[in-house]
Amino acid sequence: MRAWPAVSRLGLHPGADPDRLAFVDTVDAVARTAGFIQEAVPEDLGAKRAVLAATDEVAGADVVIASSTSGLRPTALQAGLRHPGRVVVGHPFNPVYLLPLVEVVAGERTTPDAVDRTRAVYADLDMHPLIVRRETDGFVADRLLEAVWREQLHLLAEGVAIMSELDEALVYGPGLRWAAMGTNLTYHLGGGEGGMRHMLTQFGPALAWPWARFEAPPLTEALTAALVDGTRDQAAGRSVAELERLRDEADADRLARAGGARRRGGSPRPAGPATPPAAGARAAAAGPWARCCARPPPCGRGGRGWGPRRSRPR
C-alpha cells in the first residue's frame, strides 16, 4: 500500500492499520451497512447515475451519498432517485489521502442537513470542506486549475516554453506563494500598505491587455507529441510509482511544517454539527473497489472511516 508511509508521517489514529481495510465487489454490500457513502466511479454521467440509483435503493434513507465527480452538477446526479435530498458532491483532490481540500456542492434538491452532515464527516477526517455557494460546472478549484492548464497548452504550442520550463515557472515562483496564502491575499500584499485597492489601481489596467487565451488550443498531433515527449523527458526514467512517492513526500513535508493541514493556520473551520455521524455507522466508497477505513475509534463510526487521515487533538 504505497500511500501508507506518507500518511504515517503525519500521524495516525491509534490502532490504524491497512490490514483493517475491507474490500467488497458489489454496491449492495456497501450500501446496506454504510453510514456515509462516497461514490467514486469513473466520470461518466450514465455510470454514476446507475451506481447512485442502485445505492439509493438499498441505503438507509438518512445515509448521505457524496459523489467524487470532478465537474458534474449534483442536480444531474439526483435525477430519478427516491431520496435526492441526501445526494451531494464531495470532490476531493489527489492524493486524497494527503490533500485536505474537498469541495462540497449541493444540488437543487439537496437538504441543508445533508450538507451539514457531509461537512462534519470530512472535518472529522481532518479534511478541509469548502462549501461551494452555487452549483456550477467544474466547481471552484478545477476551474482555476483549468485556466492555468489552458494557458500552458498555448505557451507550449506557440514555442514559448517546453514542459519542464512551464512547471519550473510555477514550482519556483507563484506555486510557492499560492501554497502559503492563495492568489487573492498574495495580490493584496502586492499592493503594499494600500493593499488590494492600491494593487487594483496600479495593475488593474493590465487586465485589458491581451495576455491570456482561456480558450484551449486544438490538441493537434504536434501538441500532443510535445506534451507526451516533454513529460517523459521530465520523468527521466522514473516510474509513476516513484514519482508518486516523491510527490507524497513533498506534500507530507509541507503539511507537517504547516501543522498538519493548512486550515489550522488559515481560515477557521465553518460551523457545523457538534457531533459526527452516529457511532457504529460505517463510511465507504460505492463501486467495485469500495473501501472502508482502517481507523478505529474514537472516530465515532465504530472504527470505520472514509479514508486513513492524520490525527488531530481531540
Sine and cosine of phi, psi and omega as CSV:
sin_phi,cos_phi,sin_psi,cos_psi,sin_omega,cos_omega
0.00,0.00,0.99,-0.16,-0.18,-0.98
-0.92,0.40,-0.44,0.90,-0.08,-1.00
-0.96,0.27,-0.42,0.91,-0.19,-0.98
-0.88,0.48,-0.67,0.74,-0.01,-1.00
-0.85,0.52,-0.69,0.73,-0.02,-1.00
-0.92,0.40,-0.66,0.75,0.02,-1.00
-0.90,0.44,-0.65,0.76,-0.05,-1.00
-0.89,0.46,-0.53,0.85,-0.03,-1.00
-0.90,0.43,-0.44,0.90,-0.01,-1.00
-1.00,-0.02,-0.10,0.99,0.03,-1.00
0.97,-0.24,0.68,-0.73,-0.02,-1.00
-0.88,-0.47,0.40,-0.92,0.14,-0.99
-0.93,0.36,0.55,-0.84,-0.03,-1.00
-0.80,0.60,0.76,-0.65,0.05,-1.00
1.00,0.09,0.01,1.00,0.01,-1.00
-0.89,0.45,0.69,-0.72,-0.08,-1.00
-0.41,-0.91,0.77,-0.64,0.01,-1.00
-0.88,0.48,-0.36,0.93,0.03,-1.00
-0.93,0.38,-0.25,0.97,0.00,-1.00
-1.00,0.04,-0.06,1.00,0.08,-1.00
-0.93,0.38,0.67,-0.74,-0.02,-1.00
-0.88,-0.47,0.74,-0.67,0.00,-1.00
-0.90,-0.44,0.66,-0.75,0.07,-1.00
-0.75,-0.66,0.22,-0.98,-0.08,-1.00
-0.87,-0.49,0.23,0.97,0.06,-1.00
-0.67,-0.74,0.50,-0.87,0.09,-1.00
-0.89,0.45,-0.63,0.78,-0.05,-1.00
-0.85,0.53,-0.67,0.75,-0.04,-1.00
-0.89,0.45,-0.52,0.86,0.04,-1.00
-0.99,0.17,-0.78,0.63,-0.19,-0.98
-0.90,0.43,-0.50,0.87,-0.06,-1.00
-0.95,0.32,-0.38,0.92,-0.08,-1.00
-0.86,-0.51,-0.15,0.99,-0.11,-0.99
-0.97,0.25,0.58,-0.81,0.11,-0.99
-0.99,-0.14,-0.25,0.97,0.07,-1.00
-0.41,-0.91,0.76,-0.65,-0.11,-0.99
-0.88,-0.48,0.76,-0.65,0.04,-1.00
-0.91,-0.40,0.96,-0.27,0.02,-1.00
-0.98,0.18,0.73,-0.68,-0.06,-1.00
-0.61,-0.79,0.65,0.76,0.05,-1.00
-0.99,0.15,0.21,-0.98,-0.06,-1.00
-0.81,0.59,0.38,-0.92,-0.11,-0.99
-0.97,0.25,0.95,0.32,0.02,-1.00
-0.69,-0.73,0.85,-0.52,-0.11,-0.99
-0.85,0.52,-0.68,0.73,0.00,-1.00
-0.89,0.45,-0.69,0.72,0.00,-1.00
-0.91,0.42,-0.67,0.74,-0.01,-1.00
-0.92,0.40,-0.67,0.75,0.02,-1.00
-0.88,0.47,-0.62,0.78,0.00,-1.00
-0.90,0.43,-0.70,0.72,0.01,-1.00
-0.93,0.36,-0.66,0.75,0.01,-1.00
-0.90,0.43,-0.63,0.78,0.02,-1.00
-0.90,0.43,-0.69,0.72,0.02,-1.00
-0.90,0.43,-0.62,0.78,0.02,-1.00
-0.93,0.37,-0.69,0.72,-0.04,-1.00
-0.89,0.46,-0.51,0.86,0.00,-1.00
-0.94,0.33,-0.46,0.89,-0.15,-0.99
-0.95,-0.30,-0.63,0.78,-0.09,-1.00
-0.91,0.41,0.50,-0.86,0.08,-1.00
-0.83,0.55,0.54,-0.84,-0.11,-0.99
-0.89,0.47,-0.36,0.93,-0.03,-1.00
-0.99,-0.11,0.08,1.00,-0.03,-1.00
-1.00,0.08,0.80,-0.60,0.04,-1.00
-0.97,0.23,0.66,-0.75,0.10,-1.00
-0.89,-0.45,0.90,-0.43,-0.01,-1.00
-0.95,-0.31,0.73,-0.69,0.01,-1.00
-0.99,-0.17,0.67,-0.74,0.02,-1.00
-1.00,0.08,0.19,0.98,-0.04,-1.00
-0.76,0.65,0.59,-0.81,0.01,-1.00
-1.00,0.03,-0.19,0.98,-0.03,-1.00
-0.24,-0.97,-0.12,0.99,0.01,-1.00
-0.96,0.29,0.66,-0.75,-0.03,-1.00
-0.95,0.31,0.67,-0.75,0.00,-1.00
-0.88,0.48,-0.51,0.86,0.03,-1.00
-0.87,0.49,-0.62,0.78,0.04,-1.00
-0.93,0.38,-0.54,0.84,0.00,-1.00
-0.96,0.27,-0.45,0.90,-0.05,-1.00
-0.98,0.21,-0.28,0.96,-0.14,-0.99
-0.84,0.54,0.79,-0.61,0.09,-1.00
0.99,0.12,0.03,1.00,-0.03,-1.00
-1.00,0.08,0.48,-0.88,0.04,-1.00
-0.95,0.30,-0.54,0.84,-0.04,-1.00
-0.80,-0.60,0.92,0.38,-0.06,-1.00
-0.92,0.40,-0.37,0.93,-0.06,-1.00
-0.92,0.40,-0.32,0.95,-0.03,-1.00
-0.99,-0.11,0.05,1.00,-0.03,-1.00
-1.00,-0.09,0.80,-0.60,0.06,-1.00
-0.71,-0.70,0.21,-0.98,0.21,-0.98
-1.00,-0.07,0.74,-0.68,0.13,-0.99
-0.79,-0.61,1.00,0.04,-0.17,-0.99
-0.99,-0.11,0.97,-0.24,0.04,-1.00
-1.00,0.02,0.00,-1.00,-0.05,-1.00
-0.76,-0.64,0.63,-0.77,0.00,-1.00
-0.97,0.25,0.62,-0.78,-0.12,0.99
-0.97,0.25,0.84,-0.54,-0.12,-0.99
-0.85,0.52,-0.54,0.84,-0.04,-1.00
-0.97,0.26,-0.10,1.00,0.03,-1.00
-0.84,-0.54,-0.72,0.70,-0.09,-1.00
-0.96,0.29,0.77,-0.64,-0.09,-1.00
-0.96,0.28,-0.49,0.87,-0.17,-0.98
-0.91,0.42,0.71,-0.70,0.18,-0.98
-0.59,-0.81,0.84,-0.54,-0.01,-1.00
-1.00,0.07,0.78,-0.63,0.01,-1.00
-0.94,-0.34,0.87,-0.50,-0.08,-1.00
-0.80,-0.60,0.81,-0.59,0.04,-1.00
-1.00,-0.01,0.55,-0.83,0.12,-0.99
-1.00,-0.04,-0.03,-1.00,-0.03,-1.00
-0.87,0.49,-0.47,0.88,-0.08,-1.00
-0.94,-0.35,0.10,0.99,0.03,-1.00
-0.94,0.34,0.71,-0.71,-0.01,-1.00
-0.99,0.11,0.49,-0.87,0.08,-1.00
-0.84,0.54,-0.57,0.82,0.01,-1.00
-0.89,0.45,-0.63,0.78,0.02,-1.00
-0.90,0.43,-0.64,0.77,0.04,-1.00
-0.91,0.42,-0.71,0.70,0.00,-1.00
-0.88,0.48,-0.69,0.73,-0.02,-1.00
-0.94,0.34,-0.56,0.83,0.07,-1.00
-0.90,0.44,-0.71,0.71,0.03,-1.00
-0.87,0.49,-0.66,0.76,-0.02,-1.00
-0.90,0.43,-0.64,0.77,0.01,-1.00
-0.90,0.44,-0.75,0.66,-0.02,-1.00
-0.91,0.42,-0.65,0.76,0.02,-1.00
-0.89,0.45,-0.61,0.79,0.02,-1.00
-0.92,0.38,-0.42,0.91,0.07,-1.00
-1.00,0.07,0.16,0.99,0.01,-1.00
0.92,0.40,0.49,0.87,0.11,-0.99
-1.00,-0.09,0.08,-1.00,0.01,-1.00
-0.91,-0.42,1.00,-0.04,0.00,-1.00
-0.96,0.29,0.87,-0.49,0.04,-1.00
-0.97,-0.23,0.92,-0.39,-0.04,-1.00
-0.99,0.14,0.92,-0.38,0.00,-1.00
-0.97,0.24,0.81,-0.59,-0.18,-0.98
-0.95,0.32,-0.51,0.86,-0.01,-1.00
-0.69,-0.73,0.63,-0.78,0.07,-1.00
-0.92,0.39,0.77,-0.63,-0.01,-1.00
-0.41,-0.91,0.44,-0.90,0.03,-1.00
-0.90,0.43,0.73,-0.69,0.06,-1.00
0.99,0.17,-0.18,0.98,0.04,-1.00
0.88,0.47,-0.68,-0.73,-0.10,-0.99
-0.95,-0.30,-0.89,0.46,-0.15,-0.99
-0.89,0.45,-0.67,0.74,-0.02,-1.00
-0.92,0.40,-0.52,0.85,0.05,-1.00
-0.93,0.37,-0.61,0.79,0.07,-1.00
-0.92,0.40,-0.69,0.72,0.01,-1.00
-0.90,0.43,-0.62,0.79,-0.02,-1.00
-0.89,0.45,-0.60,0.80,0.02,-1.00
-0.89,0.46,-0.70,0.71,0.03,-1.00
-0.91,0.41,-0.68,0.73,-0.03,-1.00
-0.88,0.48,-0.69,0.73,-0.01,-1.00
-0.91,0.42,-0.64,0.77,0.05,-1.00
-0.90,0.43,-0.60,0.80,0.05,-1.00
-0.90,0.44,-0.64,0.77,0.03,-1.00
-0.88,0.48,-0.67,0.74,0.04,-1.00
-0.90,0.45,-0.71,0.70,-0.02,-1.00
-0.89,0.46,-0.59,0.80,0.04,-1.00
-0.94,0.33,-0.72,0.69,-0.03,-1.00
-0.90,0.44,-0.51,0.86,-0.02,-1.00
-1.00,0.05,-0.03,1.00,0.02,-1.00
0.97,0.24,0.30,0.96,0.00,-1.00
-0.96,0.29,-0.59,0.81,-0.03,-1.00
-0.44,-0.90,0.39,-0.92,0.11,-0.99
-0.99,-0.11,0.11,-0.99,-0.14,-0.99
-0.83,0.56,-0.75,0.66,-0.05,-1.00
-0.89,0.46,-0.60,0.80,0.00,-1.00
-0.94,0.35,-0.57,0.82,0.06,-1.00
-0.90,0.45,-0.66,0.75,0.04,-1.00
-0.93,0.37,-0.64,0.77,0.02,-1.00
-0.88,0.48,-0.59,0.81,-0.01,-1.00
-0.88,0.48,-0.47,0.88,0.03,-1.00
-1.00,-0.06,-0.70,0.72,-0.09,-1.00
-0.88,0.48,-0.65,0.76,-0.08,-1.00
-0.99,-0.13,0.05,1.00,-0.02,-1.00
-0.74,-0.67,-0.96,-0.30,-0.11,-0.99
-0.88,0.48,-0.45,0.89,0.01,-1.00
-0.85,0.52,-0.62,0.79,0.02,-1.00
-0.92,0.40,-0.65,0.76,0.01,-1.00
-0.94,0.34,-0.65,0.76,0.01,-1.00
-0.87,0.50,-0.65,0.76,-0.01,-1.00
-0.91,0.42,-0.46,0.89,-0.04,-1.00
-0.99,0.11,-0.69,0.73,-0.11,-0.99
-0.48,-0.87,0.23,0.97,0.05,-1.00
0.97,0.24,-0.11,-0.99,-0.06,-1.00
-0.99,0.16,-0.72,0.69,-0.17,-0.98
-0.93,0.37,-0.71,0.71,0.02,-1.00
-0.93,0.37,-0.52,0.86,0.08,-1.00
-0.89,0.46,-0.70,0.71,0.03,-1.00
-0.93,0.38,-0.55,0.84,0.08,-1.00
-0.85,0.52,-0.69,0.72,0.05,-1.00
-0.91,0.41,-0.54,0.84,0.00,-1.00
-0.90,0.45,-0.33,0.95,0.04,-1.00
-1.00,0.08,0.06,1.00,0.00,-1.00
0.91,0.42,-0.54,-0.84,-0.03,-1.00
-0.89,0.45,-0.39,0.92,0.02,-1.00
-0.99,0.16,-0.15,0.99,0.08,-1.00
0.89,0.46,-0.50,-0.86,-0.09,-1.00
-0.87,0.50,-0.62,0.79,-0.03,-1.00
-0.88,0.47,-0.70,0.71,0.01,-1.00
-0.93,0.38,-0.60,0.80,0.02,-1.00
-0.87,0.49,-0.68,0.74,0.00,-1.00
-0.92,0.38,-0.61,0.79,0.03,-1.00
-0.90,0.43,-0.67,0.75,-0.08,-1.00
-0.98,0.17,-0.68,0.73,-0.13,-0.99
-0.94,-0.35,-0.12,0.99,-0.01,-1.00
-0.81,0.58,-0.67,0.74,0.01,-1.00
-0.84,0.54,-0.40,0.92,0.00,-1.00
-0.92,0.39,-0.31,0.95,0.03,-1.00
-0.89,0.46,-0.38,0.92,0.01,-1.00
-1.00,0.09,-0.16,0.99,0.00,-1.00
-0.96,0.27,0.60,-0.80,-0.06,-1.00
-0.99,0.14,0.87,0.50,0.01,-1.00
-0.99,0.14,-0.79,0.62,-0.17,-0.99
-1.00,0.01,0.48,-0.88,0.06,-1.00
-0.74,-0.67,1.00,0.01,-0.16,-0.99
-0.97,0.23,-0.27,0.96,0.11,-0.99
-0.98,0.20,0.80,-0.59,-0.10,-0.99
-0.91,0.42,0.57,-0.82,0.08,-1.00
-0.97,0.26,0.34,-0.94,0.05,-1.00
-0.89,0.46,0.65,-0.76,0.06,-1.00
-0.99,0.13,0.97,0.23,0.01,-1.00
-0.95,0.31,0.19,-0.98,0.06,-1.00
-0.87,0.48,-0.62,0.78,-0.01,-1.00
-0.91,0.41,-0.69,0.72,0.00,-1.00
-0.92,0.39,-0.66,0.75,0.04,-1.00
-0.87,0.50,-0.69,0.72,0.01,-1.00
-0.89,0.45,-0.63,0.77,0.02,-1.00
-0.90,0.44,-0.63,0.78,0.02,-1.00
-0.92,0.40,-0.75,0.67,-0.06,-1.00
-0.92,0.38,-0.74,0.67,-0.03,-1.00
-0.92,0.39,-0.61,0.79,-0.02,-1.00
-0.91,0.41,-0.69,0.72,0.01,-1.00
-0.95,0.33,-0.52,0.86,0.07,-1.00
-0.90,0.44,-0.66,0.75,0.04,-1.00
-0.90,0.43,-0.64,0.77,0.02,-1.00
-0.90,0.44,-0.62,0.78,0.00,-1.00
-0.91,0.41,-0.46,0.89,0.09,-1.00
0.79,0.62,0.69,0.73,0.06,-1.00
0.99,0.11,-0.06,1.00,0.01,-1.00
-0.98,0.18,0.66,-0.75,0.00,-1.00
-0.95,0.31,0.25,-0.97,0.08,-1.00
-0.87,0.50,-0.64,0.77,0.01,-1.00
-0.88,0.48,-0.65,0.76,0.01,-1.00
-0.93,0.36,-0.66,0.76,0.04,-1.00
-0.91,0.41,-0.61,0.80,0.07,-1.00
-0.89,0.46,-0.66,0.76,0.01,-1.00
-0.89,0.46,-0.70,0.71,0.01,-1.00
-0.90,0.44,-0.67,0.74,0.05,-1.00
-0.88,0.48,-0.72,0.70,-0.03,-1.00
-0.90,0.43,-0.64,0.77,0.02,-1.00
-0.89,0.45,-0.67,0.74,0.01,-1.00
-0.91,0.41,-0.69,0.72,0.02,-1.00
-0.89,0.45,-0.68,0.73,-0.01,-1.00
-0.89,0.45,-0.64,0.77,0.02,-1.00
-0.88,0.47,-0.72,0.69,-0.02,-1.00
-0.90,0.43,-0.68,0.73,0.00,-1.00
-0.91,0.42,-0.63,0.78,0.01,-1.00
-0.90,0.44,-0.67,0.75,0.01,-1.00
-0.93,0.37,-0.48,0.88,0.01,-1.00
-0.99,0.10,0.00,1.00,0.02,-1.00
1.00,-0.08,0.35,0.94,0.08,-1.00
0.96,-0.28,-0.63,0.77,0.02,-1.00
-0.36,-0.93,0.58,-0.82,-0.08,-1.00
-0.86,0.51,-0.55,0.84,-0.09,-1.00
-0.90,0.44,-0.35,0.94,-0.01,-1.00
-0.93,0.36,-0.43,0.90,0.02,-1.00
-0.94,-0.33,0.06,1.00,-0.06,-1.00
-0.88,-0.48,-0.74,-0.68,-0.06,-1.00
-0.92,0.38,0.60,-0.80,0.04,-1.00
-0.91,0.41,0.48,-0.88,0.04,-1.00
-0.90,0.43,0.70,-0.72,0.04,-1.00
-0.85,0.52,0.53,-0.85,0.02,-1.00
-0.90,0.43,0.66,-0.75,0.00,-1.00
-0.54,-0.84,-0.11,-0.99,0.02,-1.00
-0.84,0.54,0.57,-0.82,-0.05,-1.00
-0.96,0.28,-0.36,0.93,-0.06,-1.00
-0.83,-0.56,0.55,-0.83,0.07,-1.00
-0.96,0.27,0.01,-1.00,0.03,-1.00
-0.81,0.58,0.33,-0.94,-0.10,-1.00
-0.82,0.57,0.60,-0.80,0.02,-1.00
-0.84,0.54,0.64,-0.77,0.03,-1.00
1.00,-0.05,-0.25,0.97,0.04,-1.00
-0.95,0.30,0.44,-0.90,-0.01,-1.00
-0.87,-0.50,0.58,-0.81,0.08,-1.00
-0.95,-0.30,0.57,-0.82,-0.04,-1.00
-0.43,-0.90,0.24,-0.97,0.07,-1.00
-0.96,-0.27,0.86,-0.52,-0.03,-1.00
-0.97,0.23,0.71,-0.70,-0.01,-1.00
0.59,-0.81,0.09,-1.00,-0.05,-1.00
-0.90,0.43,-0.33,0.94,0.03,-1.00
-0.95,-0.32,0.52,0.85,-0.07,-1.00
-0.78,0.62,0.61,-0.79,-0.05,-1.00
-0.59,-0.81,0.45,-0.89,0.13,-0.99
-0.87,-0.50,0.36,-0.93,-0.10,-1.00
-0.98,0.21,0.38,-0.92,0.04,-1.00
-1.00,0.00,0.23,0.97,-0.12,-0.99
-1.00,-0.04,0.80,-0.60,0.04,-1.00
-1.00,0.07,0.00,-1.00,0.11,-0.99
-0.81,0.59,0.47,-0.88,0.37,0.93
-0.99,-0.13,0.67,0.74,-0.03,-1.00
-0.95,0.31,-0.29,0.96,0.03,-1.00
1.00,0.02,0.08,1.00,0.00,-1.00
-0.80,-0.60,0.58,0.82,0.06,-1.00
0.89,0.45,0.45,0.89,0.03,-1.00
1.00,0.09,0.13,0.99,-0.02,-1.00
-0.89,-0.45,0.94,-0.34,0.02,-1.00
-0.88,-0.47,0.04,-1.00,-0.08,-1.00
-0.97,0.23,-0.50,0.86,-0.01,-1.00
-0.23,-0.97,0.43,-0.90,0.00,-1.00
-0.93,0.37,0.87,-0.49,-0.03,-1.00
-0.83,-0.55,0.26,-0.97,0.01,-1.00
-0.94,0.34,0.39,-0.92,-0.03,-1.00
-0.99,0.10,0.26,-0.97,0.09,-1.00
-0.54,-0.84,0.35,-0.93,0.01,-1.00
-0.85,0.52,0.62,-0.78,-0.01,-1.00
-0.81,-0.59,0.00,0.00,0.00,0.00
